[in-house]
Structure formats: structure tokens, C-alpha cells
Amino acid sequence: MEAEPRDYEDVMDNALQLVYSHHHRLISQLYPAAFQPLTLEQLRHGPLGQDLERLSLLARGQTREPKERVLAAIESVVQLLFWPAAADDYTVPRSFWDTDLGRMMALAKYRAFDPAELVSIGNAAQQLGVTRPTIYRWMDDRTLNYVRDDMSGRTFVVRRDIDNLKRVAAEFAAQE
């Protein structure tokens, strides 16, 4: 028997309020008069709120979108949450994917991929001739894109990224 799809309204509202409070803190240091109070309803209708709503519908299996749009929405959200103002790049802590928001986004991402596009961690390590810890390091530094299936708890690597790394390694070996 399949579980009822989760209502992610609280998850989305908490994310919107978190980003809004960070925005308020930054504006109060830059130019306090520029701050315009917004209601939660207004935040829900903004770009971040719309991305979160789309991701929640995807996570619940109520809609489908092209994979590129799903990945772009996820990227937009994690950049807002994890890209520090003075940094050249950002990292998403692996623990984020264990939060309610992370699980919602992971499920939306998982549903955007066809199962044939995904490879287990062990299989990826075998294909690339590296250890599992190397695969995890490459996932953390975004060398390899990955997807978590919250239902099974398993993590998969995107086959296209494995193929790209194998191609780059073959080109490098041919140059030597």
C-alpha cells in the first residue's frame, strides 16, 4: 500500500521565512530604508516560492517537468541557501538532504530521472576504477551529479556524468 503524498506547505514556508530573514539581516546592514516588509503570501508568489511549489508537486508525483527545469529549480534553491556572499562557490552539506526540505527536493530530483539514467554508488566506483569514498568526494564537490531515493534510502550517480568522466580519462590517457 502506497503512503499518502506528503503536504510540503510547512517545509516551503520555513524555507521562505529562512531566506527572508537572511535577506532582512543583509538589507538592515546595507540600507535599512530599502527594506520592504513582505507577507508569507507574497513570498509564496515570488520566484523562490514558485520554485518550491513546483518541487513539492514533483515530489508528491502530482506533476512532471523536463529534467532540466527540475535541476534548475533545485540549483536556484540551494544557491540561495548555501552560497555565501563573498565566496566563489558553495557546497551543500550532505546532511541537508536529511532535512525535510532536502528530502522534498531529493524526491523531486529522483522523479525527474529515468531509472536507466542512474547508477548505484558501487557500480559507479567500479566503472570508474575508484573507491566508494572517491565517488562520495566527487559527489560532494559536484564532479558527479547524484540523486537520492528517499523511499529506499539509496543514492545513485547520474550515468551521463560517469560516461563524461570515463571519456575525459580516456582522452587524458591517449595524450600521454
Stockholm file with secondary structure:
# STOCKHOLM 1.0

chainA/1-176         MEAEPRDYEDVMDNALQLVYSHHHRLISQLYPAAFQPLTLEQLRHGPLGQDLERLSLLARGQTREPKERVLAAIESVVQLLFWPAAADDYTVPRSFWDTDLGRMMALAKYRAFDPAELVSIGNAAQQLGVTRPTIYRWMDDRTLNYVRDDMSGRTFVVRRDIDNLKRVAAEFAAQE
#=GR chainA/1-176 SS CCCCCCCCHHHHHHHHHHHHHHHHHHHHHHCGGGCCCCCHHHHHHSHHHHHHHHHHHHHTTSCCCCHHHHHHHHHHHHHHHHCCTTCSCCCCCGGGGGSHHHHHHHHHHHHHSCGGGEEEHHHHHHHHTCCHHHHHHHHHTTSSCEEEETTTTEEEEEHHHHHHHHHHHHHHHHHC
#=GC SS_cons         CCCCCCCCHHHHHHHHHHHHHHHHHHHHHHCGGGCCCCCHHHHHHSHHHHHHHHHHHHHTTSCCCCHHHHHHHHHHHHHHHHCCTTCSCCCCCGGGGGSHHHHHHHHHHHHHSCGGGEEEHHHHHHHHTCCHHHHHHHHHTTSSCEEEETTTTEEEEEHHHHHHHHHHHHHHHHHC
//
